[in-house]
Amino acid sequence: MKGMLPILASLGLVACATAPTDNTPQQATAVLDAEYTINGKAVPNMTGKQKVLTRADQRSIRDTIKFDNIMMRWANMDEADIALIPKNKALTVDYKGKKYSECPLEGCKVTSFMDQFEGEEADEGDYQSYEELACEVNLVTNDFNVEKTGKSRTLNGFNVDEYRIEWKTEYADASGKKDLNLITFDFWNTQPNASLHEVWKVHDEFQTSLTKNAPNHPLIQLLGENGYKALAAFTGDLNSKENPIAGPIGKKLGKVQGYPISIKLEWVRKVEACQPERKAYNDKIDLNDGLENAGKQLLGNLTKKGTDALTANWRKQPLVRYVYEVKSANIQPIRDSQFMVPEGYKLKNRI
């Protein structure tokens, strides 16, 4: 065995000698590490890790996502969206496939990541529009409330306080039966220390530069510079005191103070309106596409009817649950290579 040690050592030296060395410069960078989970009746269950690297003129957001369902493992991903303001371009780097796309600064993705999974593991019965059902309804409730719950805890080394946002809407049909939608946000926020203020400062420099140099960004076009930055502040990317949301809703959101360490979003729905129309819609089977497709429709309708039995537990059956948790946020020296395409990666698309 002793005779093997020099050989193993030499092999180790060879491995070290052939490993690529990163000699790109290091620069002070705002670094945010987070983890998240997404689940619910309307989306496939998944977990993710996110690393956000931000400088005044560039940003990389890298997501590593894994799906729980073995049938969805093909969609596991490790991708980064990189914005390079001085070069007026964006990159999407696929580290799993060793490919990349190059696009204008506005970004490469014309659809959201979740769009490609529309219908996968989803309860289609919850997504029929009132137009599809041919059912006339009226909005009878539209309540938006924000409160500080008084609850406190320590999370990932941060002292945090809970704020709860609740948005409730109700639509009533001609008989008075109602569909209720309830969207809640639970924020656990910390009072920012000097380190978090430095992170916010760098993020603000980047977002300000982006709004000036990417006027065709979809959200910037839709919301304007102030609205875009206010939305970024709502998610914790910027200081909400310096970038408030306008209007009555913004006044209520002003109660939420600090930097969000954890955000939980839940959307639950209680369906009671338009029952005759829903039954007629779900019972409808189209034989024009052949027996195979008719069988699929029949099976789908049985599944929908089984789901109806869950309405008694609607508060426990969210359509979507999203939990995002910041593990750390600080300024670190990061190499320039983190904002570059790795050597040997193939160009997939250029827009």
N, C-alpha and C positions, 0 to 999 in steps of 0.2 A: 504494500500500500504506500509506503514511504517513497518508493521509486516512481509512483504515479504523480506525486505532488509537483515536481518540476514541470512535467508535461501539462498538467492541468493549469498550472500558473502561466505557462507560456501561451496556452490557448486563451486564457483570460486576457493576456497582454495583447494578443492578436486581435481579439474581439474589441478591446478598447481602442486599439490603433485604427481599426476600420470604421468605427462609429463616426457618423458625421458630426463635425464640430460647428456650433453656432457662434460665429464671431460678429454677428450684427450688433450695432450699438444698442445700449440700454438707455431708456428714457423714463422719467417719472410718468406713471400712468395710473389713472383711477381704476381699481380692480374690484369688481363685485362678483362674489360666488354665491349661487343660489341653487335650491332644489325645488322641484314642484311635482305635483301629482294631478292627473285629470281623470275623472271617472263619472259615471252616471248612466242613466237609461239611454241617452241620446248620443253618447260618444264611446269609442273604445277606451278601455282602461290603459293608462300609461303612466310612467314615471320619467322624470327628466332632470338633468343637471345643466346649469347655465353659467357661463363665465362671460362677463362683460368687461371689455378692456376699452377705456376711453381716454383720448387725448383731445386737445383743443381742436384738432383738424382731422381726426380719424377715430373710428370706432369699430370694434369687432364684437359681435354677439354670437357665441358658439353654444349650440344646444346639442346635447346627447340624449336621445329619447329611446326608451325601451317599452315595448308593448307587453302586457300581461298574457294576452291570448296567444298561444303558439301559432295559430293561423294568421296572426298579424305580424309575426316576427320579421317578415320580409320588409316591413315598413320601418324597422329600427333605423335610426339615422344618427349621424354625427356630422353636423353642418355648421358653418359659420357664415353670417352675413357681415361683410366688411364694407364700410364707407370710407372712401379716401377723398376728402374734399379738395386738397391741392391738385389732384389728378382728375377731378371731376368725374369720378367713376366709382362703381360699386362692384363687389365680387361676392359670389356665392360659392363657397368652397366645400366640396363633398369629401370629407376625410375617409369615409368608408369606401367610396368608389374611386378615390384618387382622381377626381375630376373637378372642374371649376367652370363657372360662367362669368362673363364680364359684361357689365351693363352701365347705363347712365347712373349718375349719382342718386337719382330717385329710387333705384333699387331694381332687382332682377325679378322679384316675385309679383306676378299680377293677380294671384289668388293666395289665400291664406293656406297655411300648412294643413288645417283641418278640412279644407274643402275637398281634398282628394279622398277623404274617408266618409264623405256624405253617404249615408245609407248603411255603412258598415256597422253592424251590431246595434243599429239605431231602432227605436220604436217608431216606425213610420206613422202609426196612428196618432202620435202627438204632434205631427207637423202638417196636417191638412189645413190649408188656409180656409177662411170663411168663404172666399170666392169659389174655391174648389167644391166646398160643401153646398154652395148656393144657399147660404144661411145669412140672413141680415141680422147684425148685432150693433149695439151702441156701447161706447165707452162710458161706464157709469161711475167708475172709481179710478182715480189717478193720484195716489198719495206717495210723497217722497219725504222720508224722515231721516234725520241724523242725530245720534246721541252718543255721549260718552258714558259707557256702562258703569264706570267706577271700578272695574276689575283691573288688577295689575299682576304682573308675573315677571320672571326673568327668563329670557329666551336667547339662547346662543351667546350668553354673556351680556346681553342688553337688558336694561330695565324698561319694560314696555307697559303701556296702558291701552285698553281696548276701546275702539270706536266702532259703532255699528250703523250701517247705512241700509235702509229698507225701502224698496220701491215696489208698490203694490198697485196692480191694475186689475179691473174687472170689466168684462164684456157681457152684456145681457142680451138674450134673444127675445123674440116677441112674447114668449110665455113667461118671461121674467127669470128663467134659469140663467146662471152665470158661469163663465169661465174665469178662474182666478189665476193670475200670474204673480209670483212673489220672487223678486231678486234681492238677495242680501249680500252685503260685503262686511266681513269682519276684519278690521284693521287692528294690528297690534303694533303701536308706534312707540319709538323711543325719542327722547329729547336729544337732538344732534349735538355731539361733542365736536371738538376742533377738527378731528380727523374726518368726520362725516361732512362738515362744512367744506373741507377741502375737496372731497369727492363731488359735492354739489357744485362747487365752483367750476371744476373741470367739465362736468356734465353740461352746465349752463353755457360755457364757452363753445362746446361742440354743437349743442342744439341751436344756439344763436347763429353760428356759422352755417349750419345746415339750412336753416330757414332762408338765409340770404343767398345761398348758392344752389339750392334745389327747389325753386319756386313751383315746379311741376310735380313735386311729391304729392301723392293723392290726399293725404291728411292735411298738408299745408294748404293745398288748393281748397279743400272743403272747409277748413276751420280758420284759415288765416294764421299769421305768425303768432299772435297772442293766444288764439284758441288752441293751436297746436301745442304751445309751451304749457298752457294750463292743463291740457290733457296729460302731458308728460309729468307735470307736477302731481296730478292726482294719483299716478302710479308710483310716485316716489323718486322719479328720475331727476326732478328739479325741486327747488324749495317752493312749497305751495304758498307761502306768505308773499313771495315775490312774483308769483305767477297764478293769481287767483282766477277761478272760473267766474264769469260774469253772470248777472241775473239772479233771480230768487234761489235757484238751485245752488249757485255758487256761494250765496250768502249762508245757506245751510251747511255746505261742505266746509266753510271756513271754521266750523267747530273742530274739524279734524286737524290736530296739531302734531308736528314731529315727523320723523322718518319711519316709513313702514318696514318693519322687520318681517312681518307675516301678513299675508292677505289671503282670505278665503272668500271665494265667490260661490254662491249656490243659487240655482234657478229651479224652483218647484212650481208645479202647475196642477190645479184641480179642475177637471173638465166635467161640467154639468150641462152646458148650453148645447143647443142644436143636436140633441140626441137622436131624433128621428132621421135627420139628415146624415148624421154619422153612421147610423145603422144601414141606411140605404147605400151610402158610399162604400162601406166595408163589405156589404153583402154582394156588391156588384162584381160579377165575374165575366170577363171578356173571353169568349170562345173563338174569336177571330184569329187569335195568335196560336191556336193549336192546343191540344190537351196538356202538353207539358207545361206551358205557361199558365194555363187555367189551374192546373194542380198547384203550381207555386202560389198563385193568387189565393186559392182556397186555404192553403197552409198558412199563408201570411194573415188571412182574415181570422183564422182560429187563434193565432198568436195574439192578434190585437184584442180579440174578445177576452182572452185570458188576462191580458194586461189590465183590462177594465176592472177586474176584481181587485186590483191594487189601489184603486182610488181612495179607499178608506184610510190607507197609510200614505197619502200623498206627500205629507211633510217629510216622511222618511225616505222618499223615492225621488231625489232630485234628478232632473233631466241632465244637468251639468253640475259638477262640483270641481272647483279648481282651487288648489292650495299652493301658494308660492311663499317660500321662506328664504330670507337672506341669511347666509351663513357668516359672511364677512364683507366689509366694504372699507377700503383704505387705499392709500397711495403706495405703489411699489415700483421698483425698477423693472421694466419689461423690455425684452429685446424687440427690435423692429421686425424680426421675422414673423412675429405673431400677427402682423398685418399684411403678410405676403402669401402668395401661393407657394406651397412647398415644391421643391425641385422635382421634376419628373411627372407632375400632374398634367393630365390631358385637358385641353380646352373643349368643353362640351357645347358652349353656345356663346355668341357675342351679339349683343343687341345695340 
